[in-house]
Every structure is written in structure tokens, then in C-alpha cells.
């Protein structure tokens, strides 16, 4: 799958049933040797879309459960945020 196919999809946490962000507004952690995506880095956003300084949620690629047409479903184990 190409990055352009992932861009614009909503990221949803299945346990909390909440929207975390949109891919394209997140950063990717990429392995420099293999070129594979290791994690999504999703900034925490507070009121009116302003970012909180230095806070983000790191979602390892292995926690992605399903990539659909419109969204990416993730399952973050308790206590890893």
C-alpha cells in the first residue's frame, strides 16, 4: 500500500471509540534501513485545533487492526499511551 492511499483516512481507537486524527496530520516513524513504517505519531489536539506542546500518541504499526476505505482502526493496549 502506498502512502498516498493512506493519506486522509481517519484514525479511530476501537477501545475508546474515539477519533484520534487524520493521517496526513500525523507524523510517521520510518525505519531508515527497510523503509517500513514503524509507528504513527498522532499529536494530541485540544480546543479549536490547537496542538498541545510536545504531546503525542505513538501507535506502533502492529496495533493497527484494520485499514478500510475511510478509516484506520487501531487497538492501543491499556497503559501504553
SVG drawing of the C-alpha trace seen along z (x, -y; Angstrom):
<svg xmlns="http://www.w3.org/2000/svg" viewBox="-17 -27 37 33">
<polyline fill="none" stroke="black" stroke-width="0.4" points="0.0,0.0 1.3,-3.4 1.3,-6.4 -1.0,-8.3 -3.6,-5.6 -3.4,-6.0 -3.5,-9.8 -6.8,-11.4 -8.1,-8.4 -9.4,-8.9 -7.6,-7.1 -10.1,-5.6 -9.3,-3.9 -11.5,-0.8 -11.4,-0.6 -12.2,-4.2 -14.4,-4.6 -12.9,-8.0 -11.3,-9.7 -7.6,-10.4 -6.8,-12.3 -6.5,-12.1 -3.5,-10.5 -1.7,-13.4 -2.0,-15.5 0.2,-12.9 3.9,-12.0 5.3,-8.6 8.2,-6.9 10.0,-5.1 12.8,-2.5 15.7,-4.1 17.1,-0.7 14.0,1.1 11.8,-1.9 8.9,-0.3 6.5,-2.4 7.2,-1.6 4.6,-3.8 2.1,-6.6 2.8,-9.7 -0.6,-11.4 -0.5,-14.9 -2.9,-15.5 -5.2,-18.3 -7.2,-20.4 -9.9,-23.0 -10.2,-24.7 -7.5,-22.5 -4.5,-24.0 -1.8,-21.5 -0.6,-20.9 3.1,-21.5 5.1,-18.2 2.3,-15.7 1.6,-13.0 0.3,-9.4 2.7,-6.8 0.9,-4.0 3.1,-1.1 2.2,0.4 1.4,3.7 -1.5,2.1 -3.3,1.3 -6.2,3.7 -7.8,2.8 -7.3,0.3 -10.6,-0.5 -11.7,-2.8 -12.3,-5.7 -10.6,-4.9 -7.8,-3.1 -8.9,-1.1 -6.3,-0.9 -6.2,1.0 -3.9,-0.6 -3.3,1.7 -4.2,0.1 -1.4,-1.8 0.7,-2.3 -0.2,-6.0"/>
</svg>
